[in-house]
Amino acid sequence: MTEFKPIKEGKVREIYDNGDSLIMVATDRISAFDYILKNKITNKGKVLTQMSKFWFDYTRDVVPNHLISVDNKDMPEYFQQPEFEGKCTMCRKLTMLPIECIVRGYITGSGWASYQKTGKVCGIQLPEGLQESQKLPEPIYTPSTKAELGDHDENITFEQSITVLEKLFPGKGEEYATKLRDNTIALYKKCAEYALSRGIIIADTKFEFGLDEEGNVILGDEMLTPDSSRFWPLEGYEPGHSQPSFDKQFVRDWLKANPVSNYDLPQDVIDKTIAKYLEAYELLTGKKL
């Protein structure tokens, strides 16, 4: 059996070269505030992989994506070992674009903090009088630069995203930046509408895109998971305060309340976190994992 070594390791994912494709493994690691926590969240990698597959299939008519297969039998023998089951994505090789494509449909988190100070989120002027967690009149696109492991992503304006991409792809900066923005908004609108019908509000999320060999913009990485999104229950939703969530906000809140925890979670927080992830998966897909 050929052993594989990762060619790239992120906070949660490991990427392996498989010749003409890549194998992306979603581990059970969890990160918060750009740190990798000491704990593993059992089955988390499986939830992320299977939920991304659901959304990739659902949005193929909006933008092409990198997914080839998440089926264990399609993977090289090394990845058919029990510890990898359900966590692997075979995907197309792309030249990834260094922009995190963030879209916000509701005002919360760092966006709410910024709005309270300036009336703006990432340089975008918003109407006066918004309440915390309120739905925005239209979703807003607030890109950030993609930081290396250990660094913090930096919010930028749409115009700055053109400059970043123009440096890498002379003559193509505005075209690529516009496609990223338009695809991000279109994906969010379609998926947020579907999620509402299943009892989940997608408050915000982020996408990542790359280029194929022909220079087409292709959706990559993960898609609309509890790691990359804020999911709120529709039942009981009311603006004016923070919302309960199906995502790792639960972990962030515990860490904020326990600043000397040294990024080590107690077992009950781990159990509640995976329960939230599984509940979101089952609500959205209608299936048990």
N, C-alpha and C positions, 0 to 999 in steps of 0.2 A: 504493500500500500504506500503510495506516494504521500509524504508528509508535506503540509503547506505551512508557510510562515507568512504572517500578515505583512503586506507592503505598506500599510498605513493603519494606524490605530487612533480612533477618536475617543471622545469621552465615553461613548456607549458602544460604538460600532468598530468592527475590525474588517478590513478590506484585504482580499486575497486575489492574486492574479491567477486566472484560469485560462491563459492563452488568449482566445478571441473574446472572452467574457471576463467578468469579475464575479467573485462570490463575496457578498456582503453579509456579515454575521452580526445580528443584534444580540448583544450580551445581556446578562441580567444586572449589569452595573447601572447605577443611577447617578445623575449629576444634578447639582443645584448651585446657583450663583457661580457658575463656571468652575466648580470643583467636583471631582469624582468622590462620591461618598465611600465609606469603608464597607458598607453593607452590599449584599446582592439581594435583588428582589426576584424571588423564584417565579419563573414563567413570564417575566416581563419581556424578555427578548422575543418570545413566541407571540405575545400580544402585539408588539410593535410590528413584527414581520407580517402577520396575518391581517392586521388592520390596514397597513399600507397596501397590501395586495388588493383588499376590498376597494379601496379608493382609487388605486391605479386602474383597475378594471372599470370602475364607475365613470371615470373621466377621460377615457381614451378618445372620446369624440371632441373633447375640448383642446387637448394638447397631447402629442405622443409622449410616452414615458419609457424609462430604461428597463422595465421589468421583462425578464424572459421566463423565469419560473421560480416558485417557492416550494415545488414538490421535491421531497427528499430523494425520490428515486432518480431525479434528473441531476443530482449533485455528484461530483467526484466522490469516490469511495471514502476518502478521508472525512468528508462532511456527512457521511451516513452513520457516523458514530452517535450513540445515544445523546451525548451532551449537546449536539448540534441540531437535534430534531426540531423542526418547525421554526428555527431561528435564522435560516439561510435564505438569501435571495440571490439567484443568478441574474445578473443584469448586464446590459450593454456597456461597453467602455465609452465614456464621454470625457471631453475636456471641460471640467467643471468651471463655472463662472464664479468669481469670488464675491458674490453678493448674496446675502441672506434676504430673501424676498418676504418681508413681513407685511401682513394685511390685518387691519383691525376693524372689526365691525361694531365693537362696543368699547366704551372708554373704561379702562381698568389698568391696574399695575403701574408700570413706569409712565405710561401714557396719561393716566389720571394725575399722577404726581406732577408731571410737566404742565398739564392743562391748568391745574390749580395755581401754578406760579405765573404762567405766561399767556394762558388762553390758547396755546398752540401745542401740537404734538409733532415732534420732529420737524419743526418749521412750518407745519400746516395749520393755518388759522381755523379754529372751530367756532361754532355758534356759542354765544354767551349762555350761561345758566344751565349747562349740562350737569347732571348728577352722576356720581360714581356708578359704574356698571350700566349706564344708559346706552341704548342702541344709537349709533351715529346715523345721521341722515343718509349717508352713503358710506360704504367701506373706504378706508384710506390706506394708501400704500406707503409704508415707512421702511425703506430698505436699510440694511446695515452692512458694514464690511465684515467679511468672514475672518475671524481671528485664528491664529495658530493656537494649538493646545496650550492652556495656561494663561492666555491673554483674553481680554474682554472684547467682544464685538463692539463696533462703534457705529452709532446711528448716523446716517448721512441723508442728504436730500436726494430727490430724483436727479437733479442737475449734477450733483456730485457723483452719482452712480454712472452717469454718462461719461464723466471725466475718467473714472476708474477703468471703465471698459474700453474707452478710446485709447488709453495708454497701452492696453494689452492687444487690442484689435483695431489698429488704425483704420479710420474710415467707417468703422462699424459700431462705434460707441453708442450713438443715438438710436440706431436700429435695434441693437440688442437690449439696451436699457428699456426702450418702449415695449418690446416684446415681453420682457420680464414683468414689467408693470401690468400690461394688459392681460397676460396669461394668469398672473397671480390673482387679479381681481375676478376674472372669469371663473377660475377654479373655486375661489372662495364662495362666490355667489351661488354656484350650482350646488356645492357641497353643504353650505350653511342652510340652504332651503331644504335639502333632503334631511339633514340632521334634525331640523326643527320638527319635521313630520314624525321623527322617531323619539322626540322628547328631549333633545339635546341642543343647547345653544353653543355654537362655536364662536366664542368671543373674539379670538384672534388666533393666527397660526403663521407658520413660515414654510416657504418652499425653497428648494434649491434646483437650479437648472444647469445644464451643460450643453455642449455642442457635439453633434455627431460628426462623422467624417465629411459630410457634405455641408457642414456649417448650419444645420437646422438646430433650433432651440428645442431641447428635450428635457422633460421633467425627470429629475433624479432623486437620489437620497431616499428619505422616508416621506410619508405623506399623511397628514392629519392624524397623527397619533397623540396619545396623552403626553408624550415627551415634547412634541413640537407645537402643541396647541393648548388653548384654554377651553375646556369643555365644562359647561354649566348645565345642571338640570333645568329644564323648562318649567317643571312643576315648582311653584314657590318663588319663581324669579320675580324680583322687584328691584328697580333702580334705587339708589340712595345709600347703598352700602356694598361691601364686598359679597361675593356669592360663594356658596359651597361649590366644590368642583370635583370632576372625575379625573383630575390630572395630578401632576406632582406639586401643585400649589399646596397641597396638604403637607408635603415634605418641607417645602419652603417655609410655610407658616410655623411648623414645629422648630425648624432650625433658627428662625428669627426669635422665637420665644425661649430658645435654649442656646444662647450665644457661646457657652463654654462646652458645647457637646463634642467638639473636635470632629464634627462631621460623622458621628457614629449614632445611628438611629436605634431606638429601642424596638424590640420585636413587635409590639402592638402597632407601631407606626408602619413597619414593613408589611404586616398582615393587612392593615387597612388600605395601604397604597395599592397592593396587587388586587384587592377586592374591588377598588374603584376602577382600576384599569380593565378588569374582566367585565364589570357591569357596563362600562362604556362600550366595550367590544360587542357584548350581547345585545345591547339596545340598538346599536347602529347597524349591525349585520343581521340581526335576527337569529344568530346561531350561537351555540355554546362552543367554546374553544376545545 
